[in-house]
Structures are given as C-alpha cells and as structure tokens.
C-alpha cells in the first residue's frame, strides 16, 4: 500500500449551499496516469484544484506522499485549459518563472523537450493555441514535479493538434513517470491516455475503470471502442432505459 | 519608392492641417482681414519669440515653468502611484483610505487656489502644490484600477508556480497593471499643464503664464499668442514622450 502517492478519503467541498464534492474516495499510485471525466459542473475541476491546494477542502482527508495537504501543493504543477502564459514575458522567461539560479539553461532544456526551442524569444501572443500549451507544458515540467495536474489542457485545441499533444504528454509521462491526473470531458482522450478512468457524478465517484490496453493505444481497435462506449453509457445513464424496457416486457407478459 | 513615399506622407499628414491653418492665418493678417489687435500674424509671433530668446527672457520663463511642472508631476505622481499600489494590493489600506481619497478627488483642485495662496503665498510652493494635487488623482485611480483588474487567473497561476510577495508583484501584478498606469500618467500630464497655466496666470513673477499676463498689460499680442503656442507645444511633447514609453514598455501588446 506504500506506493499510493495520493490518498483521498471522504473528501468534501461545497460552495455555499451547493455540494460540489460529496465524499470522494480515491487512491492513486506513484507514476499512475488517472483521467477524471464527467459532465460539466460535476466537480472534476474542483477535485483537481483541491489536490493542487489552490482551494481548501471542507472535510475528509487529502494525503499527498504520506502528508496531509495544507495550503499550496508545492510538488504539484498544474496545466490550465487557457494556457495562462504571461503575455509580457518571452516564451523562455515564461518557462523560467519561479526558477532560481541558472534558470535559462533549465528552461531551454524543457523547451527542447516540447520541441519549441526556435520560439524561445517570441511573445506568447505570436504562438498558436497548441504551441502555447506546449510552452505551458514545458513550464510545468521544468520544476520536476512529482504530481502533474492537467485541467482540460487540450480542451480548446483543434482535433489534430489535440492528438499530437496527447502523444507528447504520453511520451513525457512515460519518460519521467510523473504521477498524473487529467481532467477532461473527452472520453476518448481519457481512454487513450490513462491507466484508469474515474467518472464523477453528483459529487461522487460513479465509475472507476482500469484501462487494460497496451501502449501505444490504437483508437481504431475494438477493445478501445468498447471502453469508450462503456464509459459513455455510464455518463449518459443508458443503463436506466434498459431496465425500464425490461419492466415493460414484464407488464406485457402478465 | 512608392512604399517609402507612403511612409513619409503618413508621418507628415498629421501636420498638414496645422500648417495650412498657419498659412491661411498669415495671408489673412497680411491682407488686413484680421486686425493686429485681435490676432497678430504668425511671423510677428516668430519674431517676438526670436527677440525674447536673444534677450534670454524666454529661456528663463520656459525653464522655470518646466521645473514647476516636473517637480509637481514627480511629487504628485509618486504619491498617487504609491497610494494606488497600497490600496490596490492591501485590503486594509483600501478600506482605510480609498473612500477619503475619492471624496477629496471630487473637489476641483483649482478651487483650492484662494486657500493655497493663503497657505503658501504666491511663491513656488503654491504652484508645485497645485500641480502635484492635480496629478495625484489620475495616477492614483489608474494605478488602483490597473492592479485590481489584473487577470485573477494569472495571479493564481503565479502562486501555483511558487511566486509570492515581491516576485509575484514584479512578474505578474505590476506588468499586468502597467498599461493602465501609463494611461493615468498620460492623462495626468494634461492636468499638469492645465494646472500650471492657471496657477501661473493668477499669481507669478516668472514662467510662461506670467509672460502672457505681463504682455497683456502692454498689449503685446504676439507674446500672448507665443505663450499659448508654447503650452500647446509642451503638451504635445509630453504626450509624445508618454507614447514612446508606452510603445517601449508594452511591446508585448503590439
């Protein structure tokens, strides 16, 4: 049990009257890649923000590496949906944000990893959405985090760029074995990238599905589609209508 | 060739209208359409400017006016900037001071002239005090709003990436507020000249405003017009400098 890096017990968070998270239980192993899916407003982003320590939780336990989290999670780095690069800093300075000492060298190395070294002296506004997210990825990596929190970082990208970015994130994750949590509304993305997919509904975990597919994964394979369909059916609540038709049959046979 | 011609004509075009106006004015004066007692001819103004420069009078008036303007601007601007920073950054200071500042702001500062004369007499302190007071509020308001309106998401990102205190201010808050602060400075430069003109016209023994009032007593129309043109020139000059700073410091915004 010692290799559980994130341990979450009965975690609760509410905003005023609204209970966003209502008793979340979740353990994540060191080096594991977990995707969290769910409808908009289900609380998946809130869960990520609590793990990042950007907001305090109301009740329950949140343990990161054997320590109860208080305040900012210093070993975690977050990637946001909207890049959040500082527009007044060049690309390389954005990556070096918060670094000390020989930051330029470290920042450049991180920039090489995401393949944008020729853009180091550009203003962020001159980059495409995909390039901006690459810079944001480099900025997160340069701190050598033990936990990577990805808050729909690919949500605003076009389909092709998104697949490219998924490959890049997967490669970097495999190389560094950083424990990662990806929040996404795209079930295919979740199945493609994660070891395990978590579905949050009404502030609770409604599904916890291990994806047993070898990497690199093929989106066209039958097994892949089966996983996607199973999770989609859960989200859309397709099990309920099936039960209803069964009931109807019973009534008819009577 | 055609391109460089276009470039030059774009640079010169803003000056075309003032130039035509001058020519029409000169012709009308020469033809006697405008009597000299109403408005002197431009050439007469130039001649009087030349004579006053030779006698050293003009340089003296200009330098004393510039000194008053700059001293008042630096004092008022610094106080406004610091108050804006404090109230924008710290809630306690905001609660303590903002309401009072807003009340004082609504008093037209030129209405204080009688009081200021009684307090400081008609020497330099009075004029500098008035300029400083006029400059203070535009700088204060724009600094305050600039800081309050810095993108909260960027501040959150900065904190999540380990910035706090001064480093957060230097990398995120100040650059985010800078464009608004510069708007305040540009606006306050206008207020600076306006205040100085009024102060020098009412009570002074030197300065451009005094030169104009003194000329009125001797019916030296061309000197009065010269003073007015000088104010226009200095107003334009300070705006050019402010714009230059904007372009230099807000390069990322281009």
Interface residues (C-beta under 8 A of the other chain):
Chain A: X52 X54 X72 X74 X77 X78 X80 X82 X84 X86 X87 X88 X89 X97 X98 X123 X124 X125 X139 X143
Chain B: X153 X154 X156 X157 X158 X159 X160 X161 X162 X163 X167 X171 X172 X175 X176 X178 X250 X251 X252 X253
